[in-house]
Amino acid sequence: MSAFAYDITVAELSKTYFVPERDAGLWSSLKSLVRRKSRVVRAVDTISFNIAPGEVVGFLGPNGAGKTTTLKMLSGLLYPTSGALSVLDYTPSRREKDFLRQITLIMGNRNQLQWDLPALDSFELNRAIYHIPQAEFKRIRDEFIDLLDLGALVNKPVRNLSLGERMKMEIVGSLLHRPRVLFLDEPTIGLDVTMQRRIRNFIASYNQRYGATVLLTSHYMTDVEALCRRVIVIHHGHILFDGRLTDLTEQFASYKTINVTLEDSSIDLSSYGAVMEREAEMIKLRVPKTETARITSRLLSECSITDLTIEDPPIEDVIEQVFTQEQVIT
C-alpha cells in the first residue's frame, strides 16, 4: 500500500502535444518542408487527484476532454509532459514487470484476444505471460466464466462472437491475473442494456471480492450511478469537479422535478412550474431548485393532491451543467 494510503496519486499532471499545421494546396505543402508550423494542444493540463484502495471512481468528460490520455499515462502507455503520478507506489512510465502484473487497462473499442482462436486459447496465453499457477488460473478462469455466463461461448472463435460476448471475453482475459487496479475506458460502449448491466454487475463483484481500485470512464451515466460514489469531471484538460456523485447533483443542478398526482386531472398547474409531462392525473413539473420548497408548499395548500414526490434531475443534465460552468472547482 502507498505510504499515503493511496493506490493512485496524481500531482500537477500535464500532457502536451505539438500538432503540425499547414494550409491546403501545393504551395503550402512545399513551404511546410522548410518552415514547419505547429500548435500546442494541452490534452491534460495540471490535474491532481488521489484514489484510495478499493475506491470505484467515475472519470467523466466529453470527447477530447483528456480522459483516455490520463488513463494511458496512469497505465504507462504515455509519458507525461510534466507533473508526477504514482500507481501502487510505481512510476507507470517505467513499465516495470511487478507494476504491469498488478494493473489492467480495458478499452471498450480495442481487442486483445486472438481473432481466429477460441477465447480459451487467449486465456491460456495470458496465463503464460503473467506466470499464473495452473491451479489458480483454472479456478479464477472458471469463476469469471460462470459469473459472466460464458460457458457455451469460450470454445468459439472470437470472430464468431457478438460485440457483447466479445467484450465479456475481453474483460475475463484482462482480469485473469487479478490486478489490484483497473483502468476501464468505456467498457460497455456499443452494448445493449442487458449486456451493460451484466458487465456492471461483474465489475462490482470483482471490486468487492478482491478490493480492487477502479477508475472508470463511460458515456453511459447508468454505469456511473451504479458503480461510483465519487466522480471526477474533466473538461479541456482541467478538473471541474472532484467529489461525491450526490454532491455533484446538489452543487450543479439548477432545477428539481416535482411529480404531482391530482384528484382532479383538469387542474392547470402551469403557474407552479414548467409542465414537462402529463399522464392522466400525474403531472411532472420542472421548478428552480431554490423555489422547490415554496412551490411544494403552495401545491399542498392550494390543490387536492393524492401523491407528491420530488426528484433530482438526471445525472446527464447535471454533467452538462458542469461543462457550461467553464470554471475549475478547487
C-alpha positions in Angstrom: 0.0 0.0 0.0 1.2 3.5 -0.7 2.9 5.5 2.1 0.0 7.9 1.9 -2.7 5.2 1.7 -3.5 5.9 -1.9 -3.3 3.4 -4.8 -3.3 6.3 -7.3 -1.6 9.7 -6.8 -1.7 12.4 -9.5 0.0 15.7 -8.9 0.0 18.6 -11.4 0.0 16.1 -14.3 0.1 17.5 -17.9 0.4 16.1 -21.4 1.1 18.4 -24.3 1.2 17.6 -28.0 2.7 19.7 -30.8 0.4 19.2 -33.8 1.7 20.2 -37.3 -0.4 22.7 -39.2 -0.4 23.9 -42.8 -2.8 25.4 -45.3 -4.3 23.4 -48.1 -2.6 23.4 -51.6 0.7 22.5 -53.2 2.5 25.8 -52.4 1.6 25.4 -48.7 2.8 21.8 -48.8 6.2 22.9 -50.3 6.6 25.7 -47.8 6.0 23.3 -44.9 9.1 21.3 -46.0 11.4 24.1 -44.9 9.2 26.0 -42.4 7.0 23.9 -40.3 4.2 25.4 -38.3 2.6 23.7 -35.3 0.2 24.4 -32.5 0.3 23.3 -28.9 -2.5 21.1 -27.7 -2.8 20.6 -23.9 -4.6 17.2 -23.7 -4.2 17.2 -19.9 -3.4 20.4 -18.0 -2.0 20.3 -14.5 -4.6 17.9 -12.9 -4.3 16.5 -9.4 -6.2 13.8 -7.5 -5.8 10.8 -5.3 -7.7 7.5 -5.2 -7.7 5.2 -2.1 -7.5 1.4 -2.2 -10.8 -0.2 -3.2 -12.4 3.0 -4.5 -14.5 3.0 -7.7 -14.3 6.4 -9.2 -16.0 7.7 -12.3 -13.8 9.8 -14.6 -16.2 11.9 -16.7 -16.0 14.3 -19.6 -16.9 14.9 -23.2 -14.9 13.5 -26.1 -11.4 15.2 -26.2 -11.6 16.1 -22.5 -8.4 14.2 -21.7 -9.8 11.1 -20.1 -8.2 8.4 -22.2 -4.9 10.3 -22.3 -4.9 10.3 -18.5 -5.6 6.6 -18.3 -2.8 5.9 -20.8 -0.4 7.8 -18.6 -1.6 6.0 -15.5 -1.1 2.7 -17.2 2.3 3.6 -18.6 1.5 3.8 -22.3 2.2 7.5 -22.4 4.9 9.6 -20.8 3.8 12.7 -19.0 5.0 16.1 -20.2 5.2 17.3 -16.6 3.9 16.5 -13.2 4.1 13.4 -11.1 2.0 10.2 -10.8 2.2 7.0 -8.8 0.2 3.8 -9.1 0.8 1.3 -6.3 4.0 3.2 -5.5 5.3 2.6 -9.0 6.1 5.2 -11.7 3.9 3.9 -14.6 6.1 5.1 -17.4 8.9 2.7 -16.3 6.7 -0.2 -17.2 8.2 -2.5 -14.5 7.1 -6.1 -14.6 5.8 -6.0 -11.0 3.7 -2.9 -11.8 2.2 -4.5 -15.0 1.2 -7.6 -13.1 -1.0 -5.5 -10.8 -2.9 -3.3 -13.2 -5.0 -3.7 -16.3 -6.3 -1.3 -18.9 -9.6 -2.3 -20.7 -10.7 -0.2 -23.6 -14.2 -0.8 -25.0 -13.1 -0.2 -28.6 -9.9 -2.3 -28.5 -9.3 -6.0 -28.9 -6.6 -8.1 -27.2 -7.9 -11.6 -27.9 -6.7 -13.6 -30.9 -9.4 -13.1 -33.6 -9.4 -16.6 -35.1 -8.9 -18.6 -32.0 -11.3 -19.5 -29.2 -11.1 -17.3 -26.1 -9.8 -20.2 -24.1 -6.6 -20.1 -26.1 -6.1 -16.4 -25.5 -6.7 -17.0 -21.8 -4.0 -19.7 -21.7 -1.6 -17.2 -23.4 -2.3 -14.6 -20.7 -1.7 -17.3 -18.1 1.8 -17.9 -19.5 2.5 -14.1 -19.8 1.6 -13.4 -16.2 3.1 -16.7 -14.9 -0.2 -17.7 -13.2 0.0 -21.1 -11.4 -2.2 -23.6 -13.3 -4.5 -24.4 -10.4 -5.1 -20.7 -9.6 -5.6 -19.9 -13.2 -8.3 -22.6 -13.7 -10.1 -21.5 -10.5 -10.2 -17.8 -11.5 -11.0 -18.5 -15.1 -13.9 -20.8 -14.3 -15.1 -18.4 -11.7 -15.2 -15.5 -14.2 -16.7 -17.6 -16.9 -19.5 -18.6 -14.5 -20.1 -15.0 -13.3 -20.5 -13.8 -16.9 -22.3 -16.9 -18.2 -19.8 -17.7 -20.9 -19.6 -21.5 -20.6 -21.2 -22.1 -24.1 -19.0 -19.5 -25.8 -15.4 -20.0 -24.7 -14.7 -22.6 -27.4 -16.0 -20.4 -30.3 -13.5 -18.4 -32.4 -13.6 -14.8 -31.2 -14.6 -13.6 -34.7 -17.9 -15.5 -34.3 -18.9 -13.8 -31.1 -21.3 -10.8 -30.9 -19.9 -7.5 -29.6 -21.3 -8.0 -26.1 -20.0 -11.6 -25.9 -16.6 -10.4 -27.1 -16.4 -7.6 -24.6 -17.2 -10.0 -21.8 -14.3 -12.3 -23.0 -12.0 -9.3 -23.1 -12.8 -8.5 -19.5 -12.1 -12.0 -18.4 -8.8 -12.1 -20.3 -7.8 -8.8 -18.7 -8.5 -9.8 -15.2 -7.1 -13.4 -15.0 -4.0 -12.1 -13.2 -6.3 -10.5 -10.6 -5.0 -6.9 -11.0 -5.3 -4.6 -8.0 -6.0 -1.5 -10.2 -8.5 -1.4 -13.1 -8.4 1.4 -15.7 -11.7 1.0 -17.6 -12.2 3.1 -20.7 -15.8 2.8 -21.9 -16.1 -0.9 -21.1 -19.8 -1.0 -22.1 -19.6 1.1 -25.3 -22.0 -0.1 -28.0 -23.5 -2.8 -25.9 -27.2 -3.4 -25.3 -28.8 -2.7 -22.0 -28.7 -6.3 -20.8 -25.0 -6.6 -21.6 -24.2 -3.3 -19.9 -26.0 -4.5 -16.8 -24.1 -7.8 -16.8 -20.7 -6.1 -17.1 -21.6 -3.6 -14.4 -22.5 -6.4 -12.0 -19.3 -8.2 -12.8 -17.2 -5.1 -12.2 -18.9 -4.5 -8.9 -18.5 -8.2 -7.9 -14.7 -8.0 -8.8 -14.3 -4.9 -6.7 -16.0 -6.5 -3.7 -14.2 -9.8 -3.9 -10.7 -8.5 -4.5 -10.8 -5.0 -3.1 -9.7 -3.7 -6.5 -9.3 0.1 -7.2 -11.3 1.1 -10.3 -11.1 4.3 -12.4 -13.9 4.2 -14.9 -14.7 6.4 -17.9 -18.2 6.0 -19.5 -20.7 8.0 -21.5 -23.4 5.8 -20.0 -24.4 7.5 -16.8 -26.2 4.4 -15.7 -22.7 2.8 -15.4 -21.5 5.7 -13.2 -24.6 5.8 -11.0 -24.5 2.0 -10.4 -20.8 1.7 -9.7 -19.4 5.1 -8.5 -19.9 7.1 -5.3 -17.2 9.5 -6.3 -16.7 11.2 -9.7 -14.0 13.4 -11.3 -15.3 15.6 -14.1 -12.6 16.8 -16.6 -13.1 19.3 -19.5 -10.5 20.8 -21.8 -7.8 19.0 -19.7 -8.9 20.6 -16.4 -10.7 19.1 -13.5 -14.0 20.9 -12.9 -15.3 18.7 -10.1 -14.0 16.0 -7.8 -16.3 14.7 -5.1 -19.3 12.6 -4.3 -21.8 12.0 -7.0 -24.6 13.2 -4.7 -22.6 16.4 -4.1 -22.3 17.0 -7.8 -26.1 17.0 -8.2 -26.5 19.2 -5.2 -23.9 21.7 -6.4 -24.7 22.0 -10.1 -28.4 21.0 -10.6 -30.3 24.2 -11.2 -33.8 22.6 -11.0 -35.8 19.8 -9.5 -38.7 17.7 -10.8 -42.0 17.6 -8.8 -44.3 14.7 -9.6 -47.8 15.5 -8.6 -50.9 13.2 -8.7 -54.1 15.2 -8.6 -57.6 14.2 -7.6 -58.9 16.4 -10.4 -56.8 15.9 -13.5 -58.3 19.0 -15.2 -56.5 21.5 -12.9 -53.9 23.6 -14.7 -50.5 23.6 -12.9 -48.6 25.8 -15.4 -48.4 28.6 -12.9 -46.4 26.5 -10.5 -43.7 25.5 -12.9 -42.9 24.2 -16.4 -45.1 21.2 -17.2 -42.8 18.5 -18.6 -45.2 15.6 -18.8 -48.9 14.9 -18.2 -50.4 11.4 -17.9 -53.9 11.1 -16.6 -53.8 12.5 -13.0 -50.0 12.6 -12.9 -48.2 15.8 -13.8 -44.4 16.3 -13.9 -43.2 19.9 -13.1 -39.7 21.3 -13.5 -39.1 24.1 -11.0 -36.0 26.1 -10.0 -34.1 24.3 -7.2 -34.2 27.4 -5.0 -38.0 27.6 -5.3 -38.8 23.9 -4.7 -39.8 24.2 -1.1 -42.0 27.2 -1.7 -43.7 25.7 -4.7 -44.2 22.4 -2.9 -45.9 24.2 0.0 -48.2 26.1 -2.5 -49.2 22.9 -4.2 -50.0 21.1 -1.0 -52.1 24.0 0.4 -53.9 25.0 -2.9 -54.5 21.7 -4.7 -56.2 18.4 -3.9 -53.2 16.1 -4.2 -53.1 12.3 -3.7 -49.3 11.9 -4.1 -46.3 14.2 -4.5 -42.6 13.3 -5.0 -39.5 15.5 -5.6 -36.6 14.2 -7.8 -33.2 15.5 -8.7 -32.6 15.9 -12.5 -30.9 13.1 -14.5 -27.2 12.9 -14.0 -26.7 13.6 -17.7 -28.3 17.0 -17.3 -26.1 17.7 -14.2 -22.9 16.8 -16.1 -23.9 19.1 -19.0 -24.5 21.9 -16.4 -20.9 21.3 -15.1 -19.5 21.7 -18.6 -21.3 25.1 -19.1 -19.7 26.5 -15.9 -16.2 26.5 -17.6 -14.5 27.1 -14.2 -12.2 25.0 -12.1 -13.6 23.9 -8.8 -11.0 23.9 -6.1 
